[in-house]
Amino acid sequence: MFDDLRALVEFAHAGSIAGAADRLYRTPSAITRQLQRLEAALGAELLDRSVKPPRLNSLGSRVLEQARDLLQRTEGLKSLTSRDAEPHGLLRIGLAHALAEGTLVEPIQALTEKYPEVRVRLSTQLTGELIQRLLAGELDVAAVLLPEGKTAPAPLLTNIIARDRMEIVQAAASKVDSDWKSLARAPWVLNPPGCFLRASLIDRMERAGFTPMIGAEIHNMHMQLAFVQSGYGVGLLPARFIARNHSFNPVKVLRPPSFDLRRSVAIVRVGQLGALGKAVELLAHGFRQLFEAAETPKPVTRHRRGVPANRRAARAPR
């Protein structure tokens, strides 16, 4: 029921089913089912559905006050352990698939070395799934990807530790041009459905009148890069990741018109962690240092083919 009460609170805050779905990283139909389930459990209607969009009725407003109080009290139970104590116990960490790189072992290892009484349980999933597990109390902290300017829904706390530009890349020997028509004819190596970066790219291409041809759906960035480097297709990868791997096997960056897709890397955590809060702060510091150290020269960019006639004439031998 706690999950359903949270859906009610977010519905009231956003003022619509769609707004609550966006804040909770769920679909509108899922929020609708939660509200219906809550009404069935309480044996009363909480929404006035005679108006569009629906809104809370008088009983729903009273239930909302109790729901907020209950959720706040539940959060308070998690803060019983003093932050002054040495971190100990199980720390449940989530990691977005697109961030699952071997280098992230270092800050986790540093955490367990400094706080030997902390046991770590790590799991990787899509960002939306990790957010849901945090809200459900199944995780304590997660490193996730968010659209630039967006934060996780309350009561979760969001700490943006890095920002990165997404780049469209092809193998060094490939000949795809930097326009949407050419990119629509090339096979794409992308994350599986559920990734907001994939959804943003497809939306941009469809607004230009084209649909990408999906050649591979892979969660792992290293495998995506390997497919691109082999000439299998074009991919969408973070600039920092490309730059770190550029000297080993170069790729070319393609910049189609009006394409500018960025992401935020964030540490999202529950509000109260007691003594484990210090362990989470150390983990966030380690992750931030990794991303700061990854600032390297940008790879070569391949622009659209062709040179304006006036520039060709300017460069002609005299």
C-alpha positions as CSV (number, residue, x, y, z in Angstrom):
1,M,0.0,0.0,0.0
2,F,2.9,2.4,0.6
3,D,3.6,2.5,-3.1
4,D,0.0,3.3,-3.8
5,L,0.0,6.0,-1.2
6,R,3.1,7.5,-2.8
7,A,1.3,7.5,-6.2
8,L,-1.6,9.4,-4.6
9,V,0.8,12.0,-3.1
10,E,2.6,12.5,-6.4
11,F,-0.7,12.7,-8.3
12,A,-1.8,15.5,-5.9
13,H,1.6,17.3,-6.3
14,A,1.7,17.0,-10.2
15,G,-2.0,17.6,-10.7
16,S,-2.4,14.9,-13.3
17,I,-1.9,11.2,-13.9
18,A,0.7,11.9,-16.6
19,G,2.6,14.3,-14.2
20,A,2.7,11.6,-11.5
21,A,3.8,9.0,-14.0
22,D,6.7,11.3,-15.1
23,R,7.8,12.0,-11.5
24,L,7.7,8.3,-10.5
25,Y,9.2,7.0,-13.8
26,R,6.1,4.9,-14.5
27,T,3.5,4.8,-17.2
28,P,0.2,6.7,-16.8
29,S,-1.7,3.3,-16.9
30,A,0.4,2.0,-14.0
31,I,-0.4,5.1,-11.9
32,T,-4.1,4.7,-12.7
33,R,-4.0,1.1,-11.5
34,Q,-2.3,2.1,-8.3
35,L,-4.9,4.7,-7.5
36,Q,-7.7,2.2,-8.3
37,R,-6.0,-0.4,-6.1
38,L,-5.8,2.2,-3.3
39,E,-9.5,3.0,-3.6
40,A,-10.4,-0.7,-3.6
41,A,-8.2,-1.2,-0.4
42,L,-9.9,1.7,1.4
43,G,-13.4,0.9,0.1
44,A,-14.0,4.5,-1.2
45,E,-13.5,6.6,-4.3
46,L,-10.8,9.2,-3.8
47,L,-11.0,10.9,-7.2
48,D,-13.7,13.0,-8.8
49,R,-13.8,11.5,-12.3
50,S,-16.7,13.6,-13.5
51,V,-14.2,16.3,-14.5
52,K,-11.3,16.1,-16.9
53,P,-8.6,15.7,-15.8
54,P,-9.7,13.9,-12.6
55,R,-9.0,15.5,-9.2
56,L,-9.1,14.6,-5.6
57,N,-12.6,14.7,-4.0
58,S,-13.0,15.9,-0.4
59,L,-12.4,12.4,1.0
60,G,-9.3,12.0,-1.2
61,S,-7.9,15.3,0.2
62,R,-8.3,14.0,3.8
63,V,-6.6,10.7,2.8
64,L,-3.8,12.7,1.2
65,E,-3.0,14.4,4.5
66,Q,-2.8,11.1,6.3
67,A,-0.7,9.5,3.4
68,R,1.8,12.3,3.6
69,D,2.1,12.0,7.3
70,L,2.5,8.2,7.1
71,L,5.2,8.4,4.4
72,Q,7.1,10.9,6.5
73,R,6.9,8.7,9.5
74,T,8.1,5.8,7.5
75,E,11.1,7.8,6.3
76,G,11.8,8.7,9.9
77,L,12.1,5.1,10.9
78,K,15.1,4.8,8.6
79,S,17.0,7.5,10.5
80,L,17.0,5.7,13.9
81,T,20.7,4.8,13.6
82,S,22.9,7.8,14.5
83,R,25.1,9.3,11.8
84,D,27.9,9.6,14.4
85,A,28.3,5.8,14.6
86,E,30.8,3.9,12.4
87,P,29.1,2.8,9.2
88,H,28.2,-0.9,9.4
89,G,25.7,-3.3,7.9
90,L,24.4,-3.9,4.4
91,L,24.6,-1.1,1.8
92,R,22.4,-1.8,-1.2
93,I,23.8,-0.1,-4.3
94,G,22.2,0.2,-7.7
95,L,24.1,1.0,-10.9
96,A,22.5,2.0,-14.2
97,H,23.5,-0.3,-17.0
98,A,25.1,2.5,-19.0
99,L,27.4,3.3,-16.1
100,A,28.5,-0.3,-15.5
101,E,32.2,0.0,-16.2
102,G,35.1,-1.8,-14.5
103,T,36.6,1.5,-13.2
104,L,33.6,1.9,-10.8
105,V,35.1,-1.0,-8.7
106,E,37.7,1.5,-7.4
107,P,35.3,3.7,-5.3
108,I,33.4,0.7,-4.0
109,Q,36.7,-1.0,-3.0
110,A,37.8,2.2,-1.3
111,L,34.5,2.3,0.6
112,T,34.9,-1.3,2.0
113,E,38.5,-0.7,2.9
114,K,37.7,2.4,4.9
115,Y,34.6,0.9,6.5
116,P,35.3,-2.8,6.8
117,E,32.0,-3.4,8.7
118,V,30.0,-2.4,5.6
119,R,28.8,-5.2,3.4
120,V,28.0,-4.1,-0.2
121,R,25.3,-5.6,-2.5
122,L,25.5,-4.3,-6.0
123,S,22.9,-4.7,-8.8
124,T,22.6,-3.1,-12.2
125,Q,19.3,-2.2,-13.9
126,L,17.8,0.6,-16.0
127,T,17.5,4.0,-14.3
128,G,13.7,3.8,-14.1
129,E,13.9,0.4,-12.4
130,L,16.5,1.7,-9.9
131,I,14.4,4.7,-9.0
132,Q,11.4,2.4,-8.3
133,R,13.6,0.2,-6.1
134,L,14.8,3.2,-4.2
135,L,11.2,4.4,-3.6
136,A,10.2,0.9,-2.6
137,G,13.0,0.7,0.0
138,E,14.8,-2.1,-1.8
139,L,18.0,0.0,-2.5
140,D,19.8,2.6,-0.4
141,V,21.7,4.5,-3.1
142,A,22.1,4.3,-6.9
143,A,24.3,5.9,-9.6
144,V,21.9,6.7,-12.4
145,L,21.5,8.6,-15.6
146,L,18.9,11.4,-15.8
147,P,17.9,13.9,-18.6
148,E,19.8,17.1,-18.1
149,G,17.9,19.4,-15.6
150,K,15.9,16.6,-14.1
151,T,16.0,15.1,-10.6
152,A,14.6,12.0,-9.0
153,P,11.1,12.3,-7.4
154,A,10.8,13.2,-3.7
155,P,11.6,12.0,-1.1
156,L,14.7,10.8,-2.9
157,L,17.8,13.1,-2.8
158,T,19.7,13.8,-6.1
159,N,23.3,14.7,-6.3
160,I,24.5,15.5,-9.8
161,I,28.2,14.5,-10.1
162,A,28.8,14.9,-13.8
163,R,27.3,15.9,-17.1
164,D,28.1,14.5,-20.4
165,R,27.3,14.9,-24.1
166,M,26.1,11.9,-26.1
167,E,27.8,11.4,-29.4
168,I,26.8,9.5,-32.6
169,V,29.7,7.5,-33.7
170,Q,30.8,5.2,-36.5
171,A,33.9,3.2,-37.3
172,A,37.0,5.1,-38.6
173,A,36.6,3.5,-42.0
174,S,32.9,3.9,-42.3
175,K,31.3,6.4,-44.8
176,V,28.0,7.4,-43.2
177,D,27.3,11.1,-43.6
178,S,26.2,13.4,-40.8
179,D,22.6,13.9,-41.9
180,W,19.4,12.1,-40.7
181,K,18.7,10.6,-44.1
182,S,22.0,8.8,-44.2
183,L,21.8,7.8,-40.5
184,A,18.4,6.3,-41.1
185,R,19.9,3.9,-43.7
186,A,22.6,2.7,-41.3
187,P,22.0,0.0,-38.7
188,W,22.0,1.3,-35.1
189,V,23.6,-0.2,-32.0
190,L,21.6,1.1,-29.1
191,N,20.5,0.3,-25.6
192,P,17.3,-1.9,-25.3
193,P,13.9,-0.2,-24.9
194,G,13.4,1.7,-21.6
195,C,16.5,3.9,-22.0
196,F,15.6,7.6,-22.2
197,L,18.7,8.3,-24.3
198,R,17.5,5.8,-27.0
199,A,14.0,7.3,-26.7
200,S,15.4,10.9,-27.2
201,L,17.4,9.9,-30.2
202,I,14.4,8.1,-31.9
203,D,12.2,11.1,-31.1
204,R,14.7,13.5,-32.7
205,M,15.0,11.3,-35.9
206,E,11.2,10.9,-36.2
207,R,10.7,14.7,-35.9
208,A,13.1,15.0,-38.9
209,G,11.0,12.4,-40.8
210,F,13.1,9.3,-40.3
211,T,13.1,6.1,-38.3
212,P,16.3,4.4,-37.2
213,M,17.0,0.9,-38.3
214,I,17.9,-1.1,-35.1
215,G,20.7,-3.5,-35.8
216,A,21.6,-4.5,-32.2
217,E,20.2,-3.8,-28.7
218,I,22.9,-4.1,-26.0
219,H,23.2,-2.9,-22.5
220,N,27.0,-2.9,-22.2
221,M,28.8,0.1,-23.6
222,H,32.1,-1.7,-24.3
223,M,30.2,-4.2,-26.5
224,Q,28.3,-1.4,-28.2
225,L,31.7,0.3,-29.0
226,A,33.1,-3.0,-30.3
227,F,30.2,-3.4,-32.7
228,V,30.6,0.2,-33.9
229,Q,34.4,-0.2,-34.3
230,S,33.9,-3.3,-36.3
231,G,31.8,-1.4,-38.8
232,Y,28.5,-3.1,-37.9
233,G,26.7,0.1,-37.5
234,V,26.5,3.5,-35.8
235,G,26.0,4.0,-32.1
236,L,25.1,6.5,-29.4
237,L,27.8,6.8,-26.7
238,P,28.9,9.3,-24.0
239,A,31.7,11.6,-25.0
240,R,33.9,10.8,-22.0
241,F,33.6,7.1,-22.7
242,I,34.5,7.6,-26.4
243,A,37.5,9.8,-25.5
244,R,38.9,7.2,-23.0
245,N,38.8,4.5,-25.7
246,H,39.7,6.7,-28.6
247,S,43.5,6.0,-28.8
248,F,42.9,2.2,-28.7
249,N,40.6,2.0,-31.7
250,P,39.4,5.4,-33.0
251,V,35.9,6.2,-34.1
252,K,34.4,9.1,-36.0
253,V,31.8,11.4,-34.4
254,L,28.8,12.4,-36.5
255,R,27.0,15.7,-35.8
256,P,23.7,15.8,-37.6
257,P,21.9,19.2,-37.7
258,S,20.4,20.4,-34.4
259,F,21.4,17.3,-32.5
260,D,22.5,18.1,-28.9
261,L,21.7,15.3,-26.4
262,R,23.1,15.5,-22.9
263,R,22.8,13.5,-19.8
264,S,23.4,14.0,-16.1
265,V,25.2,11.3,-14.0
266,A,23.6,11.4,-10.5
267,I,23.9,9.8,-7.1
268,V,20.3,9.2,-5.9
269,R,19.7,8.1,-2.4
270,V,17.0,7.7,0.2
271,G,16.7,10.6,2.6
272,Q,17.8,8.9,5.8
273,L,20.6,6.3,6.0
274,G,21.8,6.7,9.6
275,A,25.5,5.7,10.0
276,L,25.5,4.4,6.4
277,G,25.2,8.1,5.2
278,K,29.0,8.6,5.6
279,A,29.6,5.5,3.4
280,V,27.3,6.9,0.7
281,E,29.1,10.3,0.8
282,L,32.5,8.5,0.3
283,L,31.0,6.5,-2.6
284,A,29.7,9.7,-4.2
285,H,33.0,11.4,-3.8
286,G,34.8,8.5,-5.4
287,F,32.4,8.4,-8.4
288,R,32.8,12.2,-8.9
289,Q,36.6,11.9,-9.0
290,L,36.4,9.2,-11.6
291,F,34.3,11.3,-13.9
292,E,36.5,14.4,-13.3
293,A,39.6,12.3,-14.2
294,A,37.9,11.2,-17.4
295,E,38.1,14.7,-18.9
296,T,40.3,14.0,-22.0
297,P,40.6,15.5,-25.5
298,K,37.6,15.1,-27.7
299,P,37.7,12.5,-30.6
300,V,37.8,13.6,-34.2
301,T,34.4,14.9,-35.5
302,R,33.1,14.1,-39.0
303,H,30.9,16.9,-40.3
304,R,28.6,16.8,-43.3
305,R,30.2,16.0,-46.6
306,G,30.8,18.7,-49.1
307,V,32.5,22.1,-49.0
308,P,30.8,25.3,-50.1
309,A,31.9,26.5,-53.5
310,N,33.3,29.8,-52.1
311,R,35.5,27.8,-49.7
312,R,36.7,25.4,-52.4
313,A,37.6,28.4,-54.5
314,A,39.5,30.0,-51.6
315,R,41.6,26.8,-51.2
316,A,42.3,26.3,-54.9
317,P,46.0,26.5,-55.8
318,R,47.0,29.7,-57.5
